[in-house]
Amino acid sequence: MLLKNTAFIVFIIIIIFAGIVYFALDFGLLSCCNREIVPDTEEELSTVYETTFTVGVGESITINLESNPTTGFQWQIGYDPEKLELVSQDFIAPEETGLVGSSGEEMFVLEALMPGESEITFLYSRPWETDVEPEKVLYYKAIVKE
């Protein structure tokens, strides 16, 4: 009987210890295991694009992004105004969900103005929170042909 109780107590101690280690690893409390990832090559430093669009001068690029403005988050767009022009930005609500405050899509339409390459950047953040990192950052590439 004593052997069974001892085994049970050892089992409980192991479970508790494993939980503590898991918690420490999950929240980065063990500095030995919390390593910064540093790129080895310049190629790893390059931007990862969601999509690359190839269009002609005068053609449009349409980008739809999931959005929920009732949370205060908004997509903010950045682009080269010499190469692209923002034609429209609209929120498209979901059809008949019956739920107030449900998410939808934000649609951005840009027109290509001149040949070349340009980066389009989207930041999903609350505009009044200036000291906070954006919730999401997305990069798109536009290649405009003549």
N, C-alpha and C positions, 0 to 999 in steps of 0.2 A: 504494500500500500504506500509506503514511504517513497519507493522508487517511482511509482506512478505520479505522485504529487510533485516530486522533484522534476521529472520530465515535463510535466505540465507547466511548472513555474519557469523552467528554462525556455520552453516553447513561447510562453507569453513574453519573456524578456527579449527574445530574438525578434518577435513581432514588433514590440515597442521600439527596439533599436533600429530595425529596418524602416519603420515609419519616420523616426527622427532623421535618419540619413536621407530618406526620400524627400522630406520637407526641406532639409538644408540644401540639397542639390537643386530642387525645383525653384527655390527662391534665391539661388546664387549665394548662399551663406558660406559655402566652402570655397575659399579663394584658390585652393589648389586645383579645383576643377573648373574654375570660371576663367577661361582663357579668351583673350581677344583674337578674333580671326583677322589676320593681316594678309591681303592679297600678295601672292608671290610674283605675279607678272603684271605688266601694264594692261594686258588684255582683260584681266580680272577686274580692273578698275573701270572698265567701260560701262556705259549705261545699258541696262537691259530694257528693251522696248517691248511694250505690250503688243504693238502691231506697227508695221511699216506700210504707209500708204504711198502708192505711186499714181500721180494724177498729172493732167496737163494744165497749163495756164488757163484760168477761168473756170476750171472744174471745182467741184465741192468735195469736201471731206466731212463725213458725218460720224460723230462719236457719241454713243449712248453709254451712260454710266449710272449704275444703281445709286439712288439717292433717297434720303428721307429728311426733307427740310424741317419737319416738326421737331427734330432733335436739335436743331440749331446748326447742324453741319451743312456746309455748302461746298460745292466744287469751285475752286478758283483756278482759272486757266492762265497759262503763260505761253507766249509764242512771239515770234519775230514779226512785228507789224509791217515790215517792209516786204515780207514774203507771203504772209497770210493775213486774211481779214476775217474777223469773227462776224458772220452774217446773222446768226441767231443763236439764242440760248433759251431753251424752254424746258419746263418740268412736265413730264407726261405721267399723269396719275394712273394707277392700275384700274382696269375696268371692273366695275361693280364688285369690289371686295366687301363693301358694307362696313369696313373698318375705318374709323377716323384715325388719321395719323399714320396710315400704312405707307410703306415705301413705294417708290416708283422709279422712273428713270429721268435723268437730266440729259437732254439732247443738245449737243453743240454742233453747229454747222459752220465750217470755215471754207473760205474761197482762196484758191491758189492765185497769187498775184504775179509771181515771177519765177523763172527756173532756178533750181538749186535745192539744197537740203535744209530742212528746218526741224527743230525739236518742238514738240508740244508737251507742256507739263501741266498736270492736274494735281492740285492739293485739296484733300478733303479735310476741312477743318472748320472750327467755329471762328469767324472773322474777328471777334472781340478777344479771343484768347491768343494774345501775341507772344507769350512766353512758353507756349506749349507746342510740341512737335505735331505736325499734321497726323491725323488718324491713318490716312493713306496717301501715297505719292505714286502717280502713274506717269510713264513716259511713252510718247508716241513719236514716230519719225515720219516726216512728210518729204517725199522726193517728188519734186515738180519738174516735169519735162516740158520742153517747148512745144 
